[in-house]
Amino acid sequence: MNLMKVLPLVSVVFCCSAFATEQTTYDQNLILGSWNCQHQLEETKTKMKVKVNYNINFFTTGKSNGAGSVFFTLANLPQLEYSLKNSATWEIKQGKLILSSTEIESKNISHPELDALINLDKLIPKSVSESSKIVTLTKSTLEVKSKSDAGVYTCSKVATKR
């Protein structure tokens, strides 16, 4: 068999298989520390917009905690801002970040008078497990694709003070 004919075929097969391979293992030490995360989504049918600014801390113990703000924009209502606090356990398994919340607290800080209409604290269960596909995990960037809303959460590592 002519090596000059086979070599290009082998290289094409190798390149295509390399592109098709999805990373499923990550150095778990990269996730440790504090991250600032942001996410936005828009529900086209209801025209609801959601913007999340959130800080999360990952510890070597497999626990995490976080706090931030969630902003809702709905037709015919003022923008609603909720504070959100969360305690969870975490693990990285088969290319996914699995967060299992053990405690979730939310509070309407912009328009508490509208809690009778939209009470986020009553809508969110006290414990939730979310498995998100890791898109990027480096020393400075964490991106995960949420299974529940198909959105991508983008996080930047917070520099530690020494």
DRENGU-484390 format. One record per residue: x, y, z of N, C-alpha, C in turn; residue number from 1; residue in three letters. Coordinates in nm, 2 decimals. Each point is the difference from the previous one (the first is absolute). Layout:
BEGIN
+--------+---------+--------+---------+----------+--------+--------+---------+--------+-------+------+
: n_east : n_north :   n_up : ca_east : ca_north :  ca_up : c_east : c_north :   c_up : marza : zapa :
+--------+---------+--------+---------+----------+--------+--------+---------+--------+-------+------+
:      X :       Y :      Z :       X :        Y :      Z :      X :       Y :      Z :   NUM :  ALA :
...
+--------+---------+--------+---------+----------+--------+--------+---------+--------+-------+------+
//
This chain:
BEGIN
+--------+---------+--------+---------+----------+--------+--------+---------+--------+-------+------+
: n_east : n_north :   n_up : ca_east : ca_north :  ca_up : c_east : c_north :   c_up : marza : zapa :
+--------+---------+--------+---------+----------+--------+--------+---------+--------+-------+------+
:   0.08 :   -0.12 :   0.00 :   -0.08 :     0.12 :   0.00 :   0.09 :    0.12 :   0.00 :     1 :  MET :
:  -0.04 :    0.10 :  -0.07 :    0.08 :     0.13 :  -0.02 :  -0.02 :    0.08 :   0.13 :     2 :  ASN :
:   0.11 :    0.02 :   0.07 :    0.00 :     0.08 :   0.12 :  -0.04 :    0.15 :  -0.02 :     3 :  LEU :
:   0.03 :    0.05 :  -0.12 :   -0.04 :     0.14 :  -0.03 :  -0.15 :    0.02 :  -0.01 :     4 :  MET :
:  -0.07 :   -0.11 :  -0.03 :   -0.15 :     0.01 :  -0.01 :  -0.06 :   -0.03 :   0.13 :     5 :  LYS :
:   0.06 :   -0.08 :   0.09 :   -0.06 :    -0.03 :   0.13 :   0.03 :    0.11 :   0.10 :     6 :  VAL :
:   0.11 :    0.06 :   0.00 :    0.04 :     0.10 :   0.10 :  -0.10 :    0.12 :   0.00 :     7 :  LEU :
:  -0.05 :    0.05 :  -0.11 :   -0.10 :     0.11 :   0.02 :  -0.13 :   -0.05 :   0.06 :     8 :  PRO :
:  -0.04 :   -0.12 :  -0.04 :   -0.12 :    -0.06 :   0.06 :   0.01 :   -0.02 :   0.15 :     9 :  LEU :
:   0.11 :   -0.05 :   0.05 :    0.02 :    -0.02 :   0.14 :   0.00 :    0.14 :   0.07 :    10 :  VAL :
:   0.07 :    0.10 :  -0.06 :    0.00 :     0.13 :   0.07 :  -0.14 :    0.06 :   0.01 :    11 :  SER :
:  -0.08 :   -0.02 :  -0.10 :   -0.14 :     0.06 :   0.00 :  -0.08 :   -0.07 :   0.11 :    12 :  VAL :
:   0.01 :   -0.13 :   0.00 :   -0.07 :    -0.08 :   0.10 :   0.04 :    0.04 :   0.14 :    13 :  VAL :
:   0.13 :    0.02 :   0.02 :    0.06 :     0.04 :   0.13 :  -0.05 :    0.14 :   0.04 :    14 :  PHE :
:   0.00 :    0.09 :  -0.09 :   -0.04 :     0.14 :   0.03 :  -0.15 :    0.00 :   0.03 :    15 :  CYS :
:  -0.08 :   -0.07 :  -0.08 :   -0.15 :     0.00 :   0.03 :  -0.03 :   -0.06 :   0.13 :    16 :  CYS :
:   0.07 :   -0.11 :   0.04 :   -0.03 :    -0.06 :   0.13 :   0.04 :    0.09 :   0.11 :    17 :  SER :
:   0.11 :    0.08 :  -0.02 :    0.04 :     0.09 :   0.11 :  -0.10 :    0.11 :   0.02 :    18 :  ALA :
:  -0.06 :    0.05 :  -0.11 :   -0.10 :     0.10 :   0.01 :  -0.13 :   -0.05 :   0.06 :    19 :  PHE :
:  -0.03 :   -0.13 :  -0.02 :   -0.12 :    -0.06 :   0.05 :   0.01 :   -0.03 :   0.15 :    20 :  ALA :
:   0.12 :   -0.01 :   0.05 :    0.02 :    -0.04 :   0.14 :  -0.04 :    0.11 :   0.09 :    21 :  THR :
:  -0.08 :   -0.03 :   0.10 :   -0.04 :     0.11 :   0.09 :   0.07 :   -0.02 :   0.13 :    22 :  GLU :
:   0.05 :    0.10 :   0.06 :    0.07 :    -0.01 :   0.12 :  -0.09 :   -0.03 :   0.12 :    23 :  GLN :
:   0.03 :   -0.11 :   0.07 :   -0.09 :    -0.04 :   0.11 :   0.07 :    0.00 :   0.13 :    24 :  THR :
:   0.13 :    0.02 :   0.00 :    0.08 :     0.01 :   0.13 :   0.06 :    0.14 :   0.02 :    25 :  THR :
:  -0.01 :    0.05 :   0.12 :    0.06 :     0.13 :   0.03 :   0.07 :   -0.01 :   0.13 :    26 :  TYR :
:   0.10 :    0.09 :   0.01 :    0.07 :     0.01 :   0.13 :  -0.09 :    0.07 :   0.10 :    27 :  ASP :
:  -0.05 :   -0.07 :   0.10 :   -0.10 :     0.06 :   0.09 :   0.06 :    0.11 :   0.08 :    28 :  GLN :
:   0.14 :    0.01 :   0.01 :    0.06 :     0.11 :   0.08 :  -0.02 :    0.13 :  -0.07 :    29 :  ASN :
:  -0.03 :    0.00 :  -0.13 :   -0.02 :     0.12 :  -0.08 :  -0.13 :    0.07 :   0.05 :    30 :  LEU :
:  -0.09 :   -0.07 :   0.05 :   -0.13 :     0.06 :   0.03 :   0.00 :    0.06 :   0.14 :    31 :  ILE :
:   0.10 :   -0.04 :   0.08 :    0.00 :     0.05 :   0.14 :   0.03 :    0.15 :   0.01 :    32 :  LEU :
:  -0.07 :    0.07 :   0.09 :    0.01 :     0.14 :   0.02 :  -0.13 :    0.07 :  -0.03 :    33 :  GLY :
:   0.01 :    0.13 :  -0.02 :   -0.11 :     0.09 :  -0.02 :  -0.02 :    0.04 :  -0.15 :    34 :  SER :
:  -0.12 :    0.00 :  -0.04 :   -0.04 :     0.03 :  -0.14 :  -0.11 :    0.10 :  -0.01 :    35 :  TRP :
:   0.01 :    0.09 :  -0.09 :   -0.11 :     0.09 :  -0.03 :  -0.07 :   -0.05 :  -0.13 :    36 :  ASN :
:  -0.13 :   -0.03 :   0.01 :   -0.07 :    -0.06 :  -0.11 :  -0.11 :    0.10 :  -0.05 :    37 :  CYS :
:  -0.03 :   -0.01 :  -0.13 :   -0.11 :     0.08 :  -0.06 :  -0.07 :   -0.09 :  -0.10 :    38 :  GLN :
:  -0.13 :    0.03 :  -0.01 :   -0.08 :    -0.07 :  -0.10 :  -0.12 :    0.08 :  -0.03 :    39 :  HIS :
:  -0.04 :   -0.01 :  -0.13 :   -0.12 :     0.07 :  -0.04 :  -0.09 :   -0.09 :  -0.09 :    40 :  GLN :
:  -0.13 :    0.01 :   0.01 :   -0.08 :    -0.08 :  -0.09 :  -0.13 :    0.08 :  -0.02 :    41 :  LEU :
:  -0.06 :   -0.03 :  -0.11 :   -0.13 :     0.06 :  -0.03 :  -0.10 :   -0.10 :  -0.05 :    42 :  GLU :
:  -0.11 :   -0.01 :   0.07 :   -0.11 :    -0.09 :  -0.04 :  -0.08 :    0.07 :  -0.11 :    43 :  GLU :
:   0.00 :   -0.05 :  -0.12 :   -0.06 :     0.07 :  -0.11 :  -0.16 :    0.01 :   0.01 :    44 :  THR :
:  -0.06 :   -0.11 :   0.05 :   -0.15 :     0.00 :   0.01 :  -0.05 :    0.10 :   0.10 :    45 :  LYS :
:   0.06 :    0.01 :   0.11 :   -0.04 :     0.09 :   0.11 :   0.07 :    0.13 :   0.00 :    46 :  THR :
:   0.11 :    0.01 :  -0.08 :    0.09 :     0.12 :  -0.01 :   0.06 :    0.03 :   0.14 :    47 :  LYS :
:   0.01 :   -0.10 :   0.08 :    0.07 :     0.02 :   0.13 :   0.15 :   -0.01 :  -0.03 :    48 :  MET :
:   0.07 :    0.10 :   0.07 :    0.15 :     0.00 :  -0.01 :   0.05 :   -0.02 :   0.14 :    49 :  LYS :
:   0.10 :   -0.08 :   0.01 :    0.07 :    -0.04 :   0.13 :   0.15 :    0.03 :  -0.02 :    50 :  VAL :
:   0.05 :    0.07 :   0.10 :    0.14 :     0.03 :   0.01 :   0.05 :   -0.04 :   0.13 :    51 :  LYS :
:   0.11 :   -0.08 :   0.01 :    0.06 :    -0.05 :   0.12 :   0.14 :    0.05 :   0.02 :    52 :  VAL :
:   0.03 :    0.06 :   0.11 :    0.14 :     0.04 :   0.04 :   0.02 :   -0.08 :   0.14 :    53 :  ASN :
:   0.10 :   -0.09 :   0.00 :    0.01 :    -0.09 :   0.11 :   0.14 :   -0.03 :   0.03 :    54 :  TYR :
:   0.04 :    0.00 :   0.13 :    0.13 :    -0.04 :   0.04 :  -0.01 :   -0.14 :   0.07 :    55 :  ASN :
:   0.09 :   -0.09 :  -0.04 :   -0.01 :    -0.13 :   0.06 :   0.14 :   -0.04 :   0.04 :    56 :  ILE :
:   0.01 :   -0.07 :   0.12 :    0.13 :    -0.05 :   0.05 :   0.00 :   -0.15 :   0.01 :    57 :  ASN :
:   0.10 :   -0.06 :  -0.06 :    0.01 :    -0.15 :   0.00 :   0.11 :   -0.03 :   0.10 :    58 :  PHE :
:  -0.02 :   -0.10 :   0.09 :    0.09 :    -0.04 :   0.10 :   0.05 :   -0.14 :  -0.02 :    59 :  PHE :
:   0.12 :   -0.03 :   0.05 :    0.05 :    -0.14 :  -0.02 :  -0.08 :   -0.11 :   0.07 :    60 :  THR :
:  -0.09 :    0.04 :   0.09 :   -0.09 :    -0.09 :   0.07 :  -0.11 :   -0.05 :  -0.09 :    61 :  THR :
:  -0.01 :    0.05 :  -0.12 :   -0.12 :    -0.03 :  -0.09 :  -0.12 :    0.08 :   0.03 :    62 :  GLY :
:   0.02 :    0.11 :   0.08 :   -0.12 :     0.09 :   0.03 :   0.03 :    0.13 :  -0.07 :    63 :  LYS :
:  -0.11 :    0.07 :  -0.02 :    0.00 :     0.13 :  -0.06 :  -0.10 :    0.09 :   0.07 :    64 :  SER :
:   0.02 :    0.13 :  -0.02 :   -0.10 :     0.10 :   0.04 :   0.00 :    0.11 :  -0.10 :    65 :  ASN :
:  -0.11 :    0.07 :  -0.01 :    0.00 :     0.11 :  -0.09 :  -0.11 :    0.10 :   0.04 :    66 :  GLY :
:   0.02 :    0.12 :  -0.06 :   -0.10 :     0.10 :   0.02 :   0.00 :    0.10 :  -0.12 :    67 :  ALA :
:  -0.11 :    0.06 :  -0.03 :    0.00 :     0.09 :  -0.11 :  -0.14 :    0.06 :  -0.02 :    68 :  GLY :
:  -0.02 :    0.05 :  -0.12 :   -0.13 :     0.06 :  -0.03 :  -0.06 :   -0.06 :  -0.13 :    69 :  SER :
:  -0.13 :   -0.01 :   0.00 :   -0.07 :    -0.04 :  -0.12 :  -0.10 :    0.11 :  -0.04 :    70 :  VAL :
:   0.00 :    0.04 :  -0.12 :   -0.09 :     0.11 :  -0.05 :  -0.10 :   -0.06 :  -0.10 :    71 :  PHE :
:  -0.13 :    0.03 :   0.02 :   -0.10 :    -0.04 :  -0.09 :  -0.06 :    0.12 :  -0.06 :    72 :  PHE :
:  -0.02 :   -0.01 :  -0.13 :   -0.08 :     0.11 :  -0.07 :  -0.11 :   -0.07 :  -0.07 :    73 :  THR :
:  -0.12 :    0.04 :   0.04 :   -0.13 :    -0.06 :  -0.05 :  -0.08 :    0.12 :  -0.06 :    74 :  LEU :
:  -0.08 :   -0.04 :  -0.09 :   -0.09 :     0.10 :  -0.06 :  -0.09 :    0.06 :   0.10 :    75 :  ALA :
:  -0.02 :    0.13 :   0.00 :   -0.10 :     0.08 :   0.09 :   0.04 :   -0.01 :   0.15 :    76 :  ASN :
:   0.13 :   -0.03 :   0.03 :    0.04 :     0.00 :   0.14 :   0.14 :    0.07 :   0.00 :    77 :  LEU :
:   0.03 :    0.06 :   0.12 :    0.13 :     0.06 :   0.01 :   0.11 :   -0.12 :   0.01 :    78 :  PRO :
:   0.12 :    0.03 :  -0.03 :    0.10 :    -0.10 :   0.01 :   0.01 :   -0.04 :   0.15 :    79 :  GLN :
:   0.00 :   -0.13 :   0.02 :    0.01 :    -0.06 :   0.13 :   0.14 :   -0.05 :   0.03 :    80 :  LEU :
:   0.05 :    0.04 :   0.12 :    0.13 :    -0.05 :   0.04 :  -0.01 :   -0.09 :   0.12 :    81 :  GLU :
:   0.06 :   -0.11 :   0.00 :    0.00 :    -0.10 :   0.11 :   0.14 :   -0.02 :   0.04 :    82 :  TYR :
:   0.02 :   -0.01 :   0.13 :    0.13 :    -0.05 :   0.05 :  -0.01 :   -0.15 :   0.01 :    83 :  SER :
:   0.11 :   -0.07 :  -0.02 :    0.00 :    -0.14 :   0.00 :   0.12 :   -0.05 :   0.07 :    84 :  LEU :
:  -0.02 :   -0.10 :   0.09 :    0.11 :    -0.06 :   0.08 :  -0.02 :   -0.15 :  -0.02 :    85 :  LYS :
:   0.11 :   -0.07 :  -0.01 :   -0.01 :    -0.15 :  -0.02 :   0.12 :   -0.07 :   0.07 :    86 :  ASN :
:  -0.03 :   -0.11 :   0.06 :    0.10 :    -0.09 :   0.05 :  -0.02 :   -0.13 :  -0.08 :    87 :  SER :
:   0.11 :   -0.07 :  -0.04 :   -0.01 :    -0.12 :  -0.08 :   0.12 :   -0.09 :   0.02 :    88 :  ALA :
:  -0.01 :   -0.12 :  -0.06 :    0.11 :    -0.09 :  -0.01 :   0.03 :    0.00 :  -0.15 :    89 :  THR :
:   0.13 :   -0.03 :  -0.04 :    0.03 :     0.00 :  -0.14 :   0.09 :   -0.11 :  -0.03 :    90 :  TRP :
:   0.00 :   -0.04 :  -0.13 :    0.10 :    -0.10 :  -0.05 :   0.01 :    0.01 :  -0.15 :    91 :  GLU :
:   0.11 :   -0.03 :  -0.05 :    0.02 :    -0.01 :  -0.15 :   0.00 :   -0.15 :  -0.04 :    92 :  ILE :
:  -0.09 :   -0.03 :  -0.09 :   -0.01 :    -0.14 :  -0.03 :  -0.03 :   -0.01 :  -0.15 :    93 :  LYS :
:   0.08 :   -0.08 :  -0.08 :   -0.03 :    -0.02 :  -0.14 :  -0.02 :    0.13 :  -0.08 :    94 :  GLN :
:   0.08 :    0.10 :   0.03 :   -0.01 :     0.13 :  -0.07 :  -0.11 :    0.09 :   0.04 :    95 :  GLY :
:  -0.06 :   -0.03 :   0.12 :   -0.12 :     0.08 :   0.04 :   0.03 :    0.05 :   0.14 :    96 :  LYS :
:  -0.05 :    0.12 :   0.03 :    0.01 :     0.05 :   0.13 :  -0.14 :   -0.02 :   0.06 :    97 :  LEU :
:   0.00 :   -0.08 :   0.11 :   -0.12 :    -0.04 :   0.07 :  -0.01 :    0.08 :   0.13 :    98 :  ILE :
:  -0.10 :    0.09 :   0.01 :   -0.02 :     0.08 :   0.12 :  -0.13 :   -0.05 :   0.07 :    99 :  LEU :
:   0.01 :   -0.04 :   0.12 :   -0.12 :    -0.04 :   0.07 :  -0.03 :    0.10 :   0.12 :   100 :  SER :
:  -0.09 :    0.08 :  -0.02 :   -0.03 :     0.11 :   0.10 :  -0.06 :   -0.07 :   0.13 :   101 :  SER :
:   0.06 :    0.05 :   0.11 :   -0.05 :    -0.05 :   0.13 :  -0.09 :    0.11 :   0.07 :   102 :  THR :
:   0.02 :    0.12 :  -0.05 :   -0.08 :     0.11 :   0.06 :   0.00 :    0.12 :  -0.10 :   103 :  GLU :
:  -0.12 :    0.05 :  -0.03 :   -0.02 :     0.11 :  -0.10 :  -0.08 :    0.11 :   0.07 :   104 :  ILE :
:   0.04 :    0.12 :   0.00 :   -0.08 :     0.11 :   0.05 :  -0.01 :    0.11 :  -0.10 :   105 :  GLU :
:  -0.12 :    0.05 :  -0.02 :   -0.01 :     0.12 :  -0.09 :  -0.09 :    0.10 :   0.07 :   106 :  SER :
:   0.02 :    0.13 :  -0.04 :   -0.07 :     0.11 :   0.06 :  -0.02 :    0.11 :  -0.11 :   107 :  LYS :
:  -0.12 :    0.04 :  -0.01 :   -0.04 :     0.11 :  -0.09 :   0.05 :    0.13 :   0.06 :   108 :  ASN :
:   0.10 :    0.06 :  -0.05 :    0.06 :     0.12 :   0.06 :  -0.05 :    0.13 :  -0.07 :   109 :  ILE :
:  -0.06 :   -0.02 :  -0.12 :   -0.04 :     0.12 :  -0.07 :  -0.15 :    0.04 :   0.02 :   110 :  SER :
:  -0.08 :   -0.10 :  -0.01 :   -0.15 :     0.02 :   0.01 :  -0.06 :   -0.11 :   0.09 :   111 :  HIS :
:   0.02 :    0.00 :   0.13 :   -0.06 :    -0.11 :   0.08 :  -0.15 :    0.01 :   0.00 :   112 :  PRO :
:  -0.06 :    0.11 :  -0.04 :   -0.15 :     0.01 :  -0.01 :  -0.05 :   -0.09 :  -0.11 :   113 :  GLU :
:   0.08 :   -0.05 :  -0.09 :   -0.04 :    -0.09 :  -0.10 :   0.02 :   -0.15 :   0.03 :   114 :  LEU :
:   0.04 :   -0.03 :   0.12 :    0.02 :    -0.14 :   0.04 :  -0.13 :   -0.08 :  -0.01 :   115 :  ASP :
:  -0.12 :    0.07 :   0.02 :   -0.12 :    -0.08 :  -0.02 :  -0.02 :   -0.05 :  -0.14 :   116 :  ALA :
:   0.06 :    0.08 :  -0.10 :   -0.01 :    -0.04 :  -0.14 :   0.11 :   -0.10 :  -0.04 :   117 :  LEU :
:   0.12 :    0.04 :   0.04 :    0.12 :    -0.09 :  -0.03 :   0.08 :   -0.01 :   0.12 :   118 :  ILE :
:   0.00 :   -0.11 :   0.07 :    0.08 :    -0.03 :   0.12 :   0.10 :   -0.10 :  -0.04 :   119 :  ASN :
:   0.12 :    0.04 :  -0.04 :    0.11 :    -0.09 :  -0.04 :   0.03 :   -0.10 :   0.11 :   120 :  LEU :
:   0.00 :    0.04 :   0.12 :    0.04 :    -0.09 :   0.11 :  -0.10 :   -0.12 :   0.01 :   121 :  ASP :
:  -0.13 :    0.02 :  -0.03 :   -0.09 :    -0.11 :   0.00 :   0.01 :   -0.08 :  -0.13 :   122 :  LYS :
:   0.04 :    0.06 :  -0.11 :    0.01 :    -0.08 :  -0.13 :   0.13 :   -0.09 :  -0.01 :   123 :  LEU :
:   0.10 :    0.04 :   0.07 :    0.13 :    -0.08 :  -0.01 :   0.00 :   -0.10 :   0.11 :   124 :  ILE :
:   0.02 :   -0.13 :  -0.03 :    0.01 :    -0.10 :   0.10 :   0.12 :    0.03 :   0.09 :   125 :  PRO :
:   0.00 :   -0.05 :   0.12 :    0.11 :     0.02 :   0.10 :   0.12 :   -0.08 :  -0.04 :   126 :  LYS :
:  -0.01 :   -0.10 :  -0.07 :    0.11 :    -0.08 :  -0.05 :  -0.02 :   -0.04 :  -0.14 :   127 :  SER :
:   0.11 :    0.03 :  -0.08 :   -0.01 :    -0.03 :  -0.15 :   0.14 :   -0.06 :  -0.04 :   128 :  VAL :
:  -0.01 :   -0.10 :  -0.09 :    0.12 :    -0.05 :  -0.06 :   0.01 :    0.03 :  -0.14 :   129 :  SER :
:   0.11 :    0.06 :  -0.05 :    0.02 :     0.05 :  -0.13 :   0.12 :   -0.06 :  -0.06 :   130 :  GLU :
:  -0.01 :   -0.06 :  -0.12 :    0.12 :    -0.05 :  -0.07 :   0.02 :    0.08 :  -0.12 :   131 :  SER :
:   0.12 :    0.07 :  -0.01 :    0.03 :     0.09 :  -0.11 :   0.12 :   -0.05 :  -0.07 :   132 :  SER :
:   0.00 :    0.00 :  -0.13 :    0.12 :    -0.04 :  -0.08 :   0.10 :    0.10 :   0.01 :   133 :  LYS :
:   0.13 :   -0.04 :   0.03 :    0.11 :     0.10 :   0.00 :   0.04 :    0.03 :  -0.14 :   134 :  ILE :
:  -0.01 :    0.12 :  -0.04 :    0.05 :     0.05 :  -0.13 :   0.14 :    0.03 :   0.00 :   135 :  VAL :
:   0.04 :    0.08 :   0.11 :    0.14 :     0.05 :   0.02 :   0.03 :   -0.01 :   0.15 :   136 :  THR :
:   0.12 :   -0.05 :   0.03 :    0.05 :     0.02 :   0.14 :   0.15 :    0.02 :  -0.01 :   137 :  LEU :
:   0.04 :    0.12 :   0.03 :    0.14 :     0.03 :   0.01 :   0.02 :    0.07 :   0.13 :   138 :  THR :
:   0.13 :    0.05 :   0.02 :    0.03 :     0.08 :   0.12 :  -0.09 :    0.12 :   0.02 :   139 :  LYS :
:  -0.04 :    0.06 :  -0.11 :   -0.07 :     0.13 :   0.01 :  -0.15 :    0.00 :  -0.05 :   140 :  SER :
:  -0.04 :   -0.11 :  -0.07 :   -0.13 :     0.00 :  -0.06 :  -0.07 :   -0.13 :   0.02 :   141 :  THR :
:  -0.13 :    0.01 :   0.04 :   -0.09 :    -0.11 :   0.01 :  -0.12 :    0.03 :  -0.08 :   142 :  LEU :
:  -0.04 :   -0.09 :  -0.09 :   -0.12 :     0.01 :  -0.08 :  -0.07 :   -0.13 :   0.01 :   143 :  GLU :
:  -0.13 :    0.00 :   0.04 :   -0.08 :    -0.12 :   0.00 :  -0.13 :    0.02 :  -0.07 :   144 :  VAL :
:  -0.05 :   -0.10 :  -0.06 :   -0.12 :     0.00 :  -0.07 :  -0.11 :   -0.07 :   0.08 :   145 :  LYS :
:  -0.10 :    0.08 :   0.04 :   -0.10 :    -0.05 :   0.09 :  -0.09 :   -0.10 :  -0.07 :   146 :  SER :
:  -0.03 :   -0.11 :   0.06 :   -0.09 :    -0.09 :  -0.05 :  -0.15 :    0.05 :   0.00 :   147 :  LYS :
:  -0.03 :    0.07 :   0.11 :   -0.14 :     0.04 :   0.02 :  -0.04 :    0.11 :  -0.09 :   148 :  SER :
:   0.08 :    0.10 :  -0.03 :   -0.04 :     0.11 :  -0.09 :   0.09 :    0.01 :  -0.13 :   149 :  ASP :
:   0.09 :   -0.09 :  -0.02 :    0.09 :     0.00 :  -0.12 :   0.08 :    0.12 :  -0.01 :   150 :  ALA :
:   0.01 :    0.09 :   0.10 :    0.08 :     0.11 :  -0.01 :   0.14 :   -0.02 :   0.04 :   151 :  GLY :
:   0.09 :    0.08 :  -0.03 :    0.14 :    -0.01 :   0.04 :   0.03 :    0.10 :   0.11 :   152 :  VAL :
:   0.05 :   -0.05 :   0.11 :    0.04 :     0.09 :   0.11 :   0.15 :    0.02 :  -0.02 :   153 :  TYR :
:   0.04 :    0.13 :   0.01 :    0.14 :     0.04 :  -0.02 :   0.05 :    0.05 :   0.13 :   154 :  THR :
:   0.11 :   -0.05 :   0.05 :    0.06 :     0.04 :   0.13 :   0.15 :    0.03 :  -0.02 :   155 :  CYS :
:   0.04 :    0.10 :   0.08 :    0.14 :     0.05 :   0.00 :   0.05 :   -0.02 :   0.14 :   156 :  SER :
:   0.13 :   -0.05 :   0.01 :    0.06 :    -0.03 :   0.13 :   0.02 :    0.14 :   0.06 :   157 :  LYS :
:  -0.03 :    0.00 :   0.13 :    0.02 :     0.12 :   0.08 :   0.15 :    0.00 :   0.06 :   158 :  VAL :
:   0.07 :    0.10 :  -0.03 :    0.14 :     0.00 :   0.05 :   0.00 :    0.01 :   0.15 :   159 :  ALA :
:   0.09 :   -0.08 :   0.06 :    0.01 :    -0.01 :   0.15 :   0.10 :    0.11 :   0.04 :   160 :  THR :
:  -0.03 :    0.06 :   0.11 :    0.09 :     0.10 :   0.06 :   0.10 :   -0.07 :   0.09 :   161 :  LYS :
:   0.12 :    0.04 :  -0.01 :    0.11 :    -0.06 :   0.08 :   0.06 :    0.10 :   0.09 :   162 :  ARG :
+--------+---------+--------+---------+----------+--------+--------+---------+--------+-------+------+
//
